[in-house]
Amino acid sequence: MASLTGAQVLAQALKQQGVQVVFGIVGIPVVEIADAIQAEGIKFIGFRNEQSCSYAASAWGYLTQQPGVCLAVSGPGVVHALAGIVHSQVNTWPMVLIGGACETLLEGAGAFQEFRQVEMCRPYTKYSARPASIGLIPTVVERAFTAAAAGRPGASYIDLPADIIQGQVSQVESAPSFAPAVGMADPAAVARAVELLAAAKSPLLVVGKGAAYARAEEQIRALVDKYQAPFLPTPMGKGVVPDDHPRNVSSARSAALASADVIVLLGARVNWLLHFGRRFSPTAKLIQIDVCPEEMGVNVPLAVGLVGHLPLVVQQLTDALAGPFMADPEESEFVRGLVAHGRKNAERQNERYLNDELPMTYYRAFAEIKQRLPADVVLVSEGANTMDIARTVFDFQLPRRRLDCATFANMGVGMGYAIAAQEYYVGSRVVAIVGDSAFGFSAMELETAVRARLPLIIVVINNSGIYFGLDQDQYEERRDVLPSTALTPEVRYELIAEAVGAKGYLVRTPEELGSAVDTALKSDGLSLINCLIRPGGQQKLEFNWMATK
């Protein structure tokens, strides 16, 4: 009987768990793992930085509900990939990091890239382990995948020493594929929630990214249509119910949160994204639906907590409701007030879109892009101003089509996200709109995407700074002591794209931007648009999400 190496056993175990693609960077001692993975028919996408490939694996987990897999070398490689581990754990997305390690017999001897990786990853994962033998690899892989995907999703780490990777065995028993169990909420708690909703005069449904991850769009759309309450999506909850639905009150967000008497949290945590609940009415009664019992009542007291798998619990709630929250929701003072408030905000927003002053503003640039994007576009958004403003501009009719830094709010996720999204959404265009400072974290992944033949469109919103930049004259005047937020004015990012075999465009006007977007959408290769906008000078740092009151 032919023998198998540890690398081959691992590759077969990953295939048994349904893995289709692995994101990583090879080197000693994991080159053999990548080779074995490819031999099993699993795609391997080699990156230029472990942070980026760990973010790609994290995004894959969010998009697929299957743990995204990242492969890293020992020591520094695992340390760099820890960024994606923590990102996945905080965002509650399933991910498995596989790291190489020095030979077990050399531990403590000062081996090449020796590091206590299992211990380092354990506080930030749901499962962190090293198989004691080649024969135990399938079991450890199954446990890592189950831990990552079951209950509240998160990250797992598998540590593989060089002697385990390169060693050989004649036979290994396979482990079963992971199959996380799901549950429904307590019927008594559902009944209490229905009582509150039946008595509500101004109910609000808050749709979080947990609803998008759980694939609860069918059930939540049915709930909205039956109960007819206004709904408010969080940034990554957009599209679970189409943004063009008449009950969407995104344009009246603050008014909706402040005036609702019953708020239903659908896979949404009451963290900084919802101002810790401090913008809710003090008398509002909260109903929270979440898969995690520990999340119940964080930062705000609950009237009812419903623990369970979101699609199942929402279906329970919808089935138990008698109908709309009032006989004619259109006549509701609450609904009419939010519609009027939203209309005023939309008018102010449209005025910003029409500002033709040069250099362009964020709003003018986004308006030019927005009108050209296909309905099924996948939009990656990162950067402080870029992301904060974009969430109010772009609309989505489909779930899981908007990706941003999410709960952990870390920069540098854009290229890894975009690569993972294009690998998943093969038939759709993936457009990453990223700030110039955020793009700098992962710019060399342009080469990764070109090598992988991914037709990404990258729009760098270039204001020559972190938050705010300086124009050329201001930059020269202050050259001796530059503001900490300043970057070199008008960096030619499009030339980096051209250097790695992609198309690059430098644009300064709405007309040039629109033409570049049109051209990029017709291309079957990667395009980067370097969009120069107003630097902004030195301003007070102030964003909507910073307010805690």
Phi and psi in degrees as a GROMACS rama.xvg file:
@    title "Ramachandran Plot"
@    xaxis  label "Phi"
@    yaxis  label "Psi"
@TYPE xy
-67.2794  142.579  ALA-2
-85.4902  159.986  SER-3
-120.872  139.985  LEU-4
-81.6851  164.211  THR-5
-59.6953  -36.4994  GLY-6
-61.5624  -41.8584  ALA-7
-68.2306  -37.8727  GLN-8
-63.3923  -42.3971  VAL-9
-61.7467  -46.848  LEU-10
-59.5171  -42.5745  ALA-11
-65.8537  -36.9929  GLN-12
-66.0158  -39.0227  ALA-13
-65.2769  -40.5977  LEU-14
-64.2249  -38.4326  LYS-15
-60.6111  -31.9276  GLN-16
-85.203  4.51423  GLN-17
85.4373  16.1858  GLY-18
-68.2883  131.679  VAL-19
-107.435  -29.6404  GLN-20
-147.163  145.232  VAL-21
-125.185  134.231  VAL-22
-105.999  134.135  PHE-23
-176.33  -173.707  GLY-24
-136.439  129.705  ILE-25
-93.8147  164.456  VAL-26
166.858  -178.999  GLY-27
-65.3522  128.04  ILE-28
-111.322  29.5563  PRO-29
-107.214  6.50989  VAL-30
-58.6603  -41.1876  VAL-31
-62.5652  -31.766  GLU-32
-65.9399  -46.7643  ILE-33
-60.2526  -42.2334  ALA-34
-62.512  -42.5255  ASP-35
-68.3766  -36.6952  ALA-36
-60.308  -47.6439  ILE-37
-64.2232  -37.0173  GLN-38
-64.3326  -25.4865  ALA-39
-85.1625  0.753816  GLU-40
87.9756  9.055  GLY-41
-89.0082  133.779  ILE-42
-74.9873  136.94  LYS-43
-117.857  124.357  PHE-44
-110.913  112.047  ILE-45
-85.1864  126.029  GLY-46
-99.5649  -177.268  PHE-47
-108.945  -11.8638  ARG-48
-151.209  135.832  ASN-49
-64.8835  -31.349  GLU-50
-59.3162  -45.2643  GLN-51
-64.37  -43.4366  SER-52
-71.6529  -27.6639  CYS-53
-70.9999  -34.7837  SER-54
-67.817  -36.0171  TYR-55
-62.4795  -43.9726  ALA-56
-63.3976  -38.6918  ALA-57
-62.8911  -46.0135  SER-58
-64.1912  -38.7374  ALA-59
-59.9673  -41.1053  TRP-60
-61.7906  -40.9904  GLY-61
-64.8067  -43.5437  TYR-62
-72.7241  -29.8081  LEU-63
-110.398  -15.257  THR-64
66.0972  6.59878  GLN-65
-109.594  138.346  GLN-66
-54.3773  126.311  PRO-67
-75.341  143.019  GLY-68
-113.254  130.528  VAL-69
-121.971  136.917  CYS-70
-115.511  127.256  LEU-71
-135.961  154.757  ALA-72
-75.0762  171.973  VAL-73
-70.759  165.156  SER-74
61.4583  -111.973  GLY-75
-57.8053  -33.3252  PRO-76
-63.2171  -45.2642  GLY-77
-67.1991  -38.2963  VAL-78
-59.8056  -45.8366  VAL-79
-63.9726  -40.6727  HIS-80
-72.1941  -11.8226  ALA-81
-59.4903  -25.5353  LEU-82
-57.0285  -45.5879  ALA-83
-71.3583  -32.8402  GLY-84
-60.3385  -51.5431  ILE-85
-66.4824  -39.3875  VAL-86
-57.5217  -45.6914  HIS-87
-67.3224  -41.3418  SER-88
-65.8409  -42.9069  GLN-89
-70.8825  -40.1251  VAL-90
-79.8898  -8.3946  ASN-91
58.1626  54.4687  THR-92
-116.238  141.821  TRP-93
-77.915  130.067  PRO-94
-150.694  145.804  MET-95
-125.812  120.773  VAL-96
-98.167  130.626  LEU-97
-112.552  120.96  ILE-98
-120.416  139.816  GLY-99
-74.2428  165.299  GLY-100
-152.183  162.472  ALA-101
-67.552  165.479  CYS-102
-58.3897  142.037  GLU-103
-61.08  -34.2538  THR-104
-71.2273  -14.9816  LEU-105
-101.481  1.73904  LEU-106
-62.2546  132.314  GLU-107
86.6036  -3.58895  GLY-108
-100.285  4.58199  ALA-109
79.533  41.9195  GLY-110
-70.414  166.652  ALA-111
-58.0501  121.791  PHE-112
53.518  32.6106  GLN-113
-67.9153  133.913  GLU-114
-160.304  152.665  PHE-115
-84.8803  75.9163  ARG-116
-73.9642  -40.0575  GLN-117
-60.767  -44.4504  VAL-118
-67.3431  -38.9393  GLU-119
-63.371  -41.0658  MET-120
-80.6957  -22.7403  CYS-121
-57.0386  -42.5378  ARG-122
-66.7385  -18.8115  PRO-123
-111.399  12.9894  TYR-124
-133.114  167.369  THR-125
-87.3718  -18.7572  LYS-126
-157.595  129.504  TYR-127
-143.47  117.97  SER-128
-156.051  162.627  ALA-129
-123.942  127.2  ARG-130
-64.4933  136.396  PRO-131
-75.8346  -15.6779  ALA-132
-155.046  166.218  SER-133
-60.9439  -37.9296  ILE-134
-63.8747  -21.7005  GLY-135
-91.5025  -2.61353  LEU-136
-56.3326  -49.3743  ILE-137
-58.1071  -38.3166  PRO-138
-66.2283  -43.8012  THR-139
-65.0909  -39.0538  VAL-140
-63.0283  -46.2617  VAL-141
-61.8852  -41.0301  GLU-142
-66.1243  -39.1797  ARG-143
-64.5142  -42.15  ALA-144
-69.1517  -41.7581  PHE-145
-64.0845  -44.4838  THR-146
-61.6871  -41.3224  ALA-147
-66.3079  -36.0083  ALA-148
-99.2737  -23.1532  ALA-149
-80.1015  150.379  ALA-150
59.0727  -129.544  GLY-151
-80.8474  114.487  ARG-152
-62.099  161.929  PRO-153
-174.421  -155.725  GLY-154
-109.291  153.243  ALA-155
-132.227  155.769  SER-156
-130.258  135.317  TYR-157
-120.039  123.957  ILE-158
-103.506  126.811  ASP-159
-127.312  104.841  LEU-160
-65.5342  156.645  PRO-161
-58.0392  -38.4537  ALA-162
-71.0988  -26.7334  ASP-163
-73.8739  -39.9985  ILE-164
-64.6699  -43.1277  ILE-165
-94.8624  -14.7829  GLN-166
-66.9765  169.157  GLY-167
-131.516  148.874  GLN-168
-137.695  160.599  VAL-169
-91.3044  -24.5341  SER-170
-156.783  142.215  GLN-171
-139.648  135.721  VAL-172
-81.9671  134.378  GLU-173
-78.5126  158.628  SER-174
-106.364  156.607  ALA-175
-67.9018  158.587  PRO-176
-71.9093  144.845  SER-177
-67.2272  144.384  PHE-178
-148.053  82.7458  ALA-179
-60.0164  138.755  PRO-180
-85.2745  152.75  ALA-181
-128.399  156.732  VAL-182
-138.117  168.678  GLY-183
-105.675  166.812  MET-184
-81.4118  161.865  ALA-185
-61.5682  122.495  ASP-186
-56.5233  -33.6422  PRO-187
-64.987  -39.2701  ALA-188
-67.9324  -37.5825  ALA-189
-61.1454  -41.7839  VAL-190
-62.7118  -39.9619  ALA-191
-64.5384  -39.7612  ARG-192
-63.695  -40.8927  ALA-193
-63.518  -38.6144  VAL-194
-60.4725  -43.7631  GLU-195
-64.6515  -43.2866  LEU-196
-68.0323  -34.4721  LEU-197
-67.4886  -29.7921  ALA-198
-92.1436  -7.18194  ALA-199
-68.3651  142.373  ALA-200
-103.15  -27.063  LYS-201
-140.66  67.8898  SER-202
-79.3941  151.73  PRO-203
-138.126  131.844  LEU-204
-101.592  124.723  LEU-205
-105.715  116.677  VAL-206
-99.7861  112.011  VAL-207
-95.4682  175.079  GLY-208
-67.1627  -21.4514  LYS-209
-62.7037  -31.0295  GLY-210
-69.2068  -37.9308  ALA-211
-66.7702  -45.964  ALA-212
-59.674  -42.7256  TYR-213
-74.0144  -4.21877  ALA-214
57.5364  49.56  ARG-215
-98.948  17.7131  ALA-216
-61.4201  -41.4412  GLU-217
-62.4254  -44.4472  GLU-218
-70.8633  -39  GLN-219
-71.9237  -36.9558  ILE-220
-63.5764  -37.6568  ARG-221
-66.6217  -38.4588  ALA-222
-63.6025  -46.2175  LEU-223
-61.2  -44.7995  VAL-224
-67.7113  -34.1788  ASP-225
-79.819  -46.1265  LYS-226
-85.5493  -23.7819  TYR-227
62.4752  24.9096  GLN-228
-82.2368  149.436  ALA-229
-60.0664  148.518  PRO-230
-129.436  151.607  PHE-231
-129.442  111.944  LEU-232
-83.6761  140.637  PRO-233
-72.7225  168.894  THR-234
-51.2897  -44.2736  PRO-235
-92.8465  2.79324  MET-236
-91.3766  -2.85868  GLY-237
-64.5787  137.168  LYS-238
95.1937  -17.398  GLY-239
-58.0532  -46.6711  VAL-240
-110.306  131.555  VAL-241
-52.1647  139.314  PRO-242
-62.4402  -22.3847  ASP-243
-86.8899  6.83817  ASP-244
-65.7254  137.63  HIS-245
-62.7642  -18.1541  PRO-246
-91.2045  2.2599  ARG-247
-72.8289  123.799  ASN-248
-117.452  33.5787  VAL-249
-57.482  -36.7048  SER-250
-75.6538  -4.85222  SER-251
-126.456  40.4216  ALA-252
-56.0237  -54.3108  ARG-253
-62.8639  -42.7583  SER-254
-63.7674  -39.5094  ALA-255
-64.7431  -45.6746  ALA-256
-64.2359  -37.2609  LEU-257
-78.0832  -25.3327  ALA-258
-109.918  -3.98046  SER-259
-71.6881  138.256  ALA-260
-95.9357  -21.7456  ASP-261
-134.751  125.773  VAL-262
-117.915  126.23  ILE-263
-106.13  118.202  VAL-264
-94.0885  112.943  LEU-265
-106.046  91.4937  LEU-266
65.2843  31.2089  GLY-267
-122.107  130.332  ALA-268
-91.9741  145.775  ARG-269
-88.4118  70.6036  VAL-270
-113.612  -152.248  ASN-271
-62.2462  -28.0028  TRP-272
-66.9011  -25.7679  LEU-273
-114.567  24.9419  LEU-274
57.2686  32.1175  HIS-275
58.6894  19.3246  PHE-276
81.0361  3.29282  GLY-277
-76.7188  -8.43926  ARG-278
-99.0387  -0.580222  ARG-279
-73.7854  153.475  PHE-280
-60.3774  137.792  SER-281
-59.9356  -23.2148  PRO-282
-98.4742  1.5641  THR-283
-65.3517  141.509  ALA-284
-100.93  130.861  LYS-285
-107.944  134.522  LEU-286
-116.35  121.929  ILE-287
-117.341  129.901  GLN-288
-113.677  121.118  ILE-289
-156.125  153.204  ASP-290
-77.4953  -15.3748  VAL-291
-109.259  114.256  CYS-292
-59.1752  -35.1015  PRO-293
-66.5272  -17.7133  GLU-294
-81.3278  -15.4323  GLU-295
-65.4215  126.284  MET-296
75.6291  12.6854  GLY-297
-67.4885  123.041  VAL-298
76.8734  -21.7641  ASN-299
-140.605  144.5  VAL-300
-72.6894  145.559  PRO-301
-104.53  146.613  LEU-302
-82.9979  -41.319  ALA-303
-145.344  134.952  VAL-304
-113.647  129.095  GLY-305
-117.198  108.003  LEU-306
-98.4433  126.148  VAL-307
162.817  -178.426  GLY-308
-70.0825  122.722  HIS-309
-53.4087  -48.9405  LEU-310
-57.9267  -39.3548  PRO-311
-69.7561  -41.604  LEU-312
-69.9214  -41.1043  VAL-313
-62.4142  -37.7569  VAL-314
-64.0182  -40.7004  GLN-315
-57.3262  -45.792  GLN-316
-65.3065  -44.7398  LEU-317
-63.8794  -42.9813  THR-318
-62.2117  -33.5453  ASP-319
-83.1518  -18.5093  ALA-320
-75.7444  143.686  LEU-321
-80.4816  -28.333  ALA-322
164.013  -154.412  GLY-323
-59.9603  156.154  PRO-324
-66.9734  -18.5759  PHE-325
-150.933  161.926  MET-326
-54.7282  -43.2192  ALA-327
-130.143  88.8204  ASP-328
-55.9454  -29.2047  PRO-329
-63.3824  -24.1525  GLU-330
-90.737  0.176503  GLU-331
-65.7758  129.775  SER-332
-60.3312  -37.0244  GLU-333
-61.2592  -50.5949  PHE-334
-63.6162  -46.5343  VAL-335
-61.7033  -39.1484  ARG-336
-65.2082  -41.5007  GLY-337
-68.0905  -38.7189  LEU-338
-61.9928  -45.1543  VAL-339
-65.0006  -42.652  ALA-340
-62.7272  -44.4941  HIS-341
-63.9908  -36.6625  GLY-342
-63.2059  -42.4084  ARG-343
-63.9319  -43.7181  LYS-344
-63.6091  -39.3493  ASN-345
-64.5176  -37.6756  ALA-346
-63.877  -42.4698  GLU-347
-63.9651  -38.7995  ARG-348
-64.1769  -42.9711  GLN-349
-62.3438  -34.6599  ASN-350
-62.24  -38.1703  GLU-351
-65.5957  -35.0646  ARG-352
-65.1041  -26.2185  TYR-353
-92.8579  3.3054  LEU-354
-73.1314  109.563  ASN-355
-98.0822  13.5729  ASP-356
-65.7348  149.948  GLU-357
-115.899  145.248  LEU-358
-60.9061  158.295  PRO-359
-63.5142  153.123  MET-360
-89.261  169.2  THR-361
-56.1621  -47.8792  TYR-362
-62.9042  -40.2574  TYR-363
-66.6875  -41.3224  ARG-364
-65.3633  -44.8309  ALA-365
-64.1685  -37.9256  PHE-366
-62.1671  -37.9084  ALA-367
-67.6917  -38.0595  GLU-368
-71.8592  -45.5971  ILE-369
-55.3585  -44.266  LYS-370
-68.9211  -10.5159  GLN-371
-106.59  -11.7265  ARG-372
-76.9209  141.649  LEU-373
-67.5608  158.319  PRO-374
-62.8797  -29.8245  ALA-375
-98.8008  21.0667  ASP-376
-60.1596  147.376  VAL-377
-106.304  118.965  VAL-378
-110.069  122.682  LEU-379
-101.242  128.908  VAL-380
-129.471  124.317  SER-381
-150.252  156.803  GLU-382
115.92  150.782  GLY-383
-64.9437  -73.7262  ALA-384
-62.0546  -42.842  ASN-385
-56.8172  -47.2174  THR-386
-75.0911  -41.9934  MET-387
-62.4765  -42.527  ASP-388
-76.8249  -39.2257  ILE-389
-60.9103  -31.5925  ALA-390
-65.0373  -21.7302  ARG-391
-92.8228  -5.51047  THR-392
-104.82  -47.684  VAL-393
-90.9853  133.743  PHE-394
-104.947  152.274  ASP-395
-135.878  135.543  PHE-396
-106.343  -5.81012  GLN-397
-127.269  148.377  LEU-398
-77.0923  158.361  PRO-399
59.2629  32.5993  ARG-400
-109.039  -0.878345  ARG-401
-123.504  122.274  ARG-402
-120.111  130.229  LEU-403
-140.981  -168.262  ASP-404
-69.1472  -13.3751  CYS-405
59.8701  -151.067  ALA-406
-63.8407  -38.0759  THR-407
-76.4573  -20.6683  PHE-408
58.6212  38.5528  ALA-409
-95.6463  145.442  ASN-410
-87.6384  157.547  MET-411
99.7576  3.37537  GLY-412
-82.5343  -15.4689  VAL-413
-56.9996  -52.1743  GLY-414
-70.1264  -40.0787  MET-415
-62.6096  -44.4421  GLY-416
-57.0685  -49.3321  TYR-417
-61.559  -41.2943  ALA-418
-64.6304  -45.4204  ILE-419
-63.9905  -42.2003  ALA-420
-64.4565  -41.3868  ALA-421
-69.5244  -32.0749  GLN-422
-66.5615  -33.3537  GLU-423
-83.8234  -49.6673  TYR-424
-91.629  72.8677  TYR-425
-61.8981  -36.6881  VAL-426
-91.962  3.00116  GLY-427
-116.021  158.591  SER-428
-85.9209  134.421  ARG-429
-106.661  122.198  VAL-430
-119.149  122.616  VAL-431
-105.51  117.68  ALA-432
-106.309  109.929  ILE-433
-129.379  144.935  VAL-434
-69.7797  156.409  GLY-435
-66.5082  -37.2649  ASP-436
-68.4559  -39.9971  SER-437
-65.4795  -39.9717  ALA-438
-60.9267  -32.3761  PHE-439
-60.9395  -23.2586  GLY-440
-66.6123  -29.4208  PHE-441
-140.263  26.7267  SER-442
-59.0335  -35.0118  ALA-443
-71.0149  -9.40307  MET-444
-70.5847  -6.43455  GLU-445
-55.6777  -42.6393  LEU-446
-64.3707  -39.001  GLU-447
-58.0625  -47.5667  THR-448
-66.4087  -38.5081  ALA-449
-65.5335  -44.1804  VAL-450
-63.3264  -34.2022  ARG-451
-83.6582  0.47907  ALA-452
58.8631  46.7911  ARG-453
-102.595  124.62  LEU-454
-83.4688  54.9352  PRO-455
-70.6087  153.538  LEU-456
-117.853  117.131  ILE-457
-109.811  122.026  ILE-458
-111.572  111.709  VAL-459
-91.5305  114.081  VAL-460
-84.3058  101.969  ILE-461
-101.626  98.3173  ASN-462
-106.432  14.4554  ASN-463
61.6293  33.2742  SER-464
-172.975  172.915  GLY-465
-93.0943  111.873  ILE-466
74.6124  -63.9388  TYR-467
-138.455  145.649  PHE-468
-119.073  -171.27  GLY-469
-121.663  147.157  LEU-470
-77.9275  176.601  ASP-471
-60.5125  -42.4955  GLN-472
-65.7266  -45.4647  ASP-473
-62.0612  -38.4245  GLN-474
-63.3042  -45.4465  TYR-475
-66.5375  -37.8692  GLU-476
-63.4296  -32.1792  GLU-477
-111.116  18.3377  ARG-478
-57.5853  -33.9623  ARG-479
-68.3458  -38.534  ASP-480
-134.43  87.4684  VAL-481
-75.5123  148.359  LEU-482
-58.7895  147.767  PRO-483
-63.0425  -20.4914  SER-484
-88.9047  -5.67496  THR-485
-80.5622  137.319  ALA-486
-114.821  168.446  LEU-487
-60.1739  129.664  THR-488
-61.5865  137.372  PRO-489
53.8947  47.5032  GLU-490
-59.7164  139.235  VAL-491
-88.8886  72.365  ARG-492
-63.5564  -27.9699  TYR-493
-65.4727  -23.3422  GLU-494
-72.7825  -28.8749  LEU-495
-63.1917  -42.4651  ILE-496
-60.8175  -45.4355  ALA-497
-63.2045  -34.4507  GLU-498
-65.6389  -25.6821  ALA-499
-104.063  10.5819  VAL-500
97.4917  12.5528  GLY-501
-102.301  176.35  ALA-502
-92.8923  138.765  LYS-503
-126.051  141.516  GLY-504
-134.315  132.908  TYR-505
-105.953  122.74  LEU-506
-129.275  144.688  VAL-507
-125.522  -18.0377  ARG-508
-123.328  160.794  THR-509
-58.2431  -37.2729  PRO-510
-64.4971  -44.5938  GLU-511
-65.4446  -39.3473  GLU-512
-64.6949  -47.3402  LEU-513
-60.3091  -42.821  GLY-514
-63.5346  -40.8795  SER-515
-66.4271  -40.2154  ALA-516
-64.2857  -43.8755  VAL-517
-59.2858  -44.788  ASP-518
-64.9945  -42.8491  THR-519
-63.6854  -38.2742  ALA-520
-66.1462  -25.0627  LEU-521
-85.1873  -13.006  LYS-522
-84.9765  149.626  SER-523
-102.738  12.8949  ASP-524
-120.603  -178.946  GLY-525
-77.708  138.237  LEU-526
-128.966  139.435  SER-527
-121.588  127.56  LEU-528
-110.877  115.835  ILE-529
-91.6851  101.092  ASN-530
-100.329  107.098  CYS-531
-82.0004  124.243  LEU-532
-124.514  179.097  ILE-533
-61.0026  125.409  ARG-534
-62.5165  -38.7234  PRO-535
97.5266  -18.935  GLY-536
64.4015  -161.95  GLY-537
-90.0942  116.765  GLN-538
-131.009  164.309  GLN-539
-69.4147  132.694  LYS-540
-74.5321  116.271  LEU-541
-151.352  120.553  GLU-542
-130.157  157.364  PHE-543
-58.3199  -37.1606  ASN-544
-77.0977  -10.3662  TRP-545
-77.5219  -21.5213  MET-546
-69.2411  134.065  ALA-547
-112.19  1.24215  THR-548
